[in-house]
């Protein structure tokens, strides 16, 4: 049993105190002066520290750290078909493990206690996640409208059945996108999701080419296609959405689905974004994702919160369109809701996925509007310790 001490910050409140961790849950939240009554073994933090829920990176391709900075000036579809997919076909399992470890460590040390990863070579990524002690929802990417041997539906099914719920790793269903997966395969995945409760993680209206191809084949929008397939429900995690209409977003909200907002990737790859204020006003659950380290440069959810806030002002045409507290909530409770986790808040009974931040830095002064400081001043390098499932998974070298 140990404690994290400092200013405790979650979406609901900011207060001074101590978080007592026992096994894999938050046992209690108490004033720091009462710690002596609990007989904890270790105390971390203190004055000038912040304790926050672990950040949830709701859309990643961690092993794509290998492609960081490569051929980044191409349109999305051309970038995938001419650069990324051919290189992936040449990878060895050893290389995948090495690059997955780089990506997962990067996310972990920057304050993400959970990643939701969508990629090929899912076994290797899952094994590395278990080794590092990071919570990981992992889906083996599948597609059948594109001839790509790494993405067979058989491989996706085998991965899902092998891992089921295995410690920190939870398998998901990961159809690539609405233009690369057939309606028939989507229906099969919808049935499997209903039977098992698995999350369905899919790229959604990420490019003009995707939307036009779906319209040509089915006469539907990407959301309309998901609805026809039986996938439009609370288990759906759609990513990007930059070419969806207002009515599509309304349907997502009504269904209880999640939209993962990846502002850095969206703007860099497609020069587009979503109107975040409108989505939140619809009641749509919005989480945040870094996407891959290629377009974003780094797996750091603090940067993604900041970018989301700045871009939201542009789309709304006014400053402070989405307050810092809401942005912080997207990176914590928004991600937890998307994945069905009892996490994202500092409350007794919640998973002990927590981050200790050293706020003894000039950019944290004055230490008053903490939500604003976390979104617009903090960075991953301020993270001191990362606790996942009640264990210290990463600590900054002293």
Secondary structure as the mmCIF struct_conf table of DSSP 4:
data_model
#
loop_
_struct_conf.conf_type_id
_struct_conf.id
_struct_conf.beg_label_comp_id
_struct_conf.beg_label_asym_id
_struct_conf.beg_label_seq_id
_struct_conf.end_label_comp_id
_struct_conf.end_label_asym_id
_struct_conf.end_label_seq_id
STRN STRN1 UNK A 2 UNK A 9
BEND BEND1 UNK A 11 UNK A 12
STRN STRN2 UNK A 14 UNK A 22
TURN_TY1_P TURN_TY1_P1 UNK A 23 UNK A 24
STRN STRN3 UNK A 25 UNK A 30
HELX_RH_3T_P HELX_RH_3T_P1 UNK A 32 UNK A 37
TURN_TY1_P TURN_TY1_P2 UNK A 38 UNK A 39
BEND BEND2 UNK A 41 UNK A 41
STRN STRN4 UNK A 42 UNK A 53
HELX_LH_PP_P HELX_LH_PP_P1 UNK A 54 UNK A 54
STRN STRN5 UNK A 55 UNK A 61
HELX_RH_3T_P HELX_RH_3T_P2 UNK A 62 UNK A 67
TURN_TY1_P TURN_TY1_P3 UNK A 68 UNK A 69
BEND BEND3 UNK A 70 UNK A 71
TURN_TY1_P TURN_TY1_P4 UNK A 72 UNK A 73
BEND BEND4 UNK A 74 UNK A 74
HELX_RH_AL_P HELX_RH_AL_P1 UNK A 76 UNK A 78
HELX_RH_PI_P HELX_RH_PI_P1 UNK A 79 UNK A 84
HELX_RH_AL_P HELX_RH_AL_P2 UNK A 85 UNK A 88
TURN_TY1_P TURN_TY1_P5 UNK A 89 UNK A 90
HELX_RH_AL_P HELX_RH_AL_P3 UNK A 93 UNK A 109
TURN_TY1_P TURN_TY1_P6 UNK A 110 UNK A 111
STRN STRN6 UNK A 112 UNK A 119
BEND BEND5 UNK A 120 UNK A 120
HELX_RH_AL_P HELX_RH_AL_P4 UNK A 122 UNK A 132
TURN_TY1_P TURN_TY1_P7 UNK A 133 UNK A 133
STRN STRN7 UNK A 135 UNK A 142
BEND BEND6 UNK A 144 UNK A 146
HELX_RH_3T_P HELX_RH_3T_P3 UNK A 149 UNK A 151
HELX_RH_AL_P HELX_RH_AL_P5 UNK A 153 UNK A 163
BEND BEND7 UNK A 164 UNK A 164
STRN STRN8 UNK A 165 UNK A 166
TURN_TY1_P TURN_TY1_P8 UNK A 167 UNK A 168
STRN STRN9 UNK A 169 UNK A 175
STRN STRN10 UNK A 177 UNK A 177
TURN_TY1_P TURN_TY1_P9 UNK A 178 UNK A 180
BEND BEND8 UNK A 181 UNK A 181
HELX_RH_AL_P HELX_RH_AL_P6 UNK A 183 UNK A 196
STRN STRN11 UNK A 200 UNK A 204
BEND BEND9 UNK A 205 UNK A 205
BEND BEND10 UNK A 207 UNK A 207
HELX_RH_AL_P HELX_RH_AL_P7 UNK A 208 UNK A 218
BEND BEND11 UNK A 219 UNK A 220
HELX_RH_AL_P HELX_RH_AL_P8 UNK A 222 UNK A 229
TURN_TY1_P TURN_TY1_P10 UNK A 230 UNK A 230
BEND BEND12 UNK A 233 UNK A 233
TURN_TY1_P TURN_TY1_P11 UNK A 234 UNK A 235
STRN STRN12 UNK A 236 UNK A 240
TURN_TY1_P TURN_TY1_P12 UNK A 242 UNK A 243
HELX_RH_AL_P HELX_RH_AL_P9 UNK A 246 UNK A 255
TURN_TY1_P TURN_TY1_P13 UNK A 256 UNK A 256
STRN STRN13 UNK A 258 UNK A 261
HELX_RH_AL_P HELX_RH_AL_P10 UNK A 263 UNK A 270
BEND BEND13 UNK A 271 UNK A 271
HELX_RH_AL_P HELX_RH_AL_P11 UNK A 276 UNK A 281
TURN_TY1_P TURN_TY1_P14 UNK A 282 UNK A 283
STRN STRN14 UNK A 285 UNK A 288
STRN STRN15 UNK A 291 UNK A 292
HELX_RH_AL_P HELX_RH_AL_P12 UNK A 293 UNK A 296
BEND BEND14 UNK A 297 UNK A 298
HELX_RH_AL_P HELX_RH_AL_P13 UNK A 301 UNK A 316
TURN_TY1_P TURN_TY1_P15 UNK A 317 UNK A 317
BEND BEND15 UNK A 318 UNK A 318
TURN_TY1_P TURN_TY1_P16 UNK A 319 UNK A 320
BEND BEND16 UNK A 321 UNK A 322
HELX_RH_AL_P HELX_RH_AL_P14 UNK A 324 UNK A 329
HELX_RH_PI_P HELX_RH_PI_P2 UNK A 330 UNK A 334
HELX_RH_AL_P HELX_RH_AL_P15 UNK A 335 UNK A 339
TURN_TY1_P TURN_TY1_P17 UNK A 340 UNK A 340
BEND BEND17 UNK A 342 UNK A 342
BEND BEND18 UNK A 344 UNK A 345
TURN_TY1_P TURN_TY1_P18 UNK A 348 UNK A 349
BEND BEND19 UNK A 350 UNK A 350
STRN STRN16 UNK A 351 UNK A 351
STRN STRN17 UNK A 354 UNK A 358
BEND BEND20 UNK A 361 UNK A 361
HELX_RH_3T_P HELX_RH_3T_P4 UNK A 362 UNK A 364
BEND BEND21 UNK A 366 UNK A 366
HELX_RH_AL_P HELX_RH_AL_P16 UNK A 370 UNK A 376
TURN_TY1_P TURN_TY1_P19 UNK A 377 UNK A 377
HELX_RH_3T_P HELX_RH_3T_P5 UNK A 380 UNK A 382
STRN STRN18 UNK A 383 UNK A 388
TURN_TY1_P TURN_TY1_P20 UNK A 389 UNK A 390
STRN STRN19 UNK A 391 UNK A 395
#
